Amino acid sequence: MPDISPEPLTPDAFSPFGDVLEAEGPPEKWINAGACARFHDRARLDFGHGRAGISLFRAEPRALPYAFDLVERHPDGSQAFLPMSAHGFLVIVAPDTGGRPGTPRAFLTAPGQGINFLRGTWHGVLTPLHAPGLFAVVDRIGDGPNLEEFTFPESWVVTEA
């Protein structure tokens, strides 16, 4: 089994796969009579056809080292994951190489960070590292299939950082 060391989640490192969602840096504007900082338009939401929907996901927490062989992608829409607790989570992605996933990478989010996968990005399943594993998910709602899965011939292992 090949090993992967998780990287810290940064906007630059994650940009080929999507967006880091966090309230960092100066806000674009102040609203509510100056009592609320607005970090505006932080995700490149993209839906081929259909509409944006918000769903809630509750996933079983996992632990490192974490073995996986399954990745998936959504060809018709981006997919954003916003944790509803103050815990980081594991994000697994892989570049597309001729319609198949290439070598995976793993990222560890910091508490308060969410992510948005770009349309067609190969990614692992939702992998919280702490309970309750509750996330708000913004993705495409519409007719037709929007899921492709790929199973690697051998498992990859994400090790402790």
C-alpha positions, 0 to 999 in steps of 0.5 A: 500500500502506498503512503500519503502524508497529509498536507496543511490545507492552503488556498494555493496548494488546493487551487487545482482541485477547488477552493478553501472556504474560510473567514481569513484575511480582510473581509470584502465589506462590513455589513449590519452596521459594521457588526459583521464582516462579509467574506464575499464569494469564496467558492466557484460554484458551477452547475452544468444544469440543475440547481444549487441545493443545501444538504446535511451529511453526517459521516462516521469519524475515521482515524489516521492512518486511514486506508482508502481505494475509492474516489469519486467525482461529479461531472455536472457540478461543484460540491462544497463541504462546510463543517458544522463543528469546530473540528478539522477533517481529511480531504483526499483529491487526485488530478485527472489523468486521461479520465482516471484519477492520478496520484492522490494527495491528502490535506488536513483542514484547520478548524473553521475551514471548509472546501469546495471541489471544482466540477469533475475533481476526483476526491475521496469520501467525506472523512471527518476525524472527530464526531459528530461528522456533521457537514452542510453540503452545497451541490447540484440537485437535478436529473441525470447521473452526477457521480463517477466512482473509481477503485484503485487496484490497491489501497492508499494509506494516509499516515499521521502528519 
